[in-house]
Amino acid sequence: MANPKFSDEFKMNAIKLANNRGDRSLKDVAKELNISKSSLDAWLKNHRE
């Protein structure tokens, strides 16, 4: 499967959603966005650095 390219805007919106997810898991947020949890984890890590 090819790696889709996501816009910076999409990534930032995903990060905001993940940071304000309440009691939902990151896995749930990733599923809602139709992305892998590992992608979301990487974006969050890169954003913190």
Beta strands, then each sheet from edge to edge (+ up, - down):
end
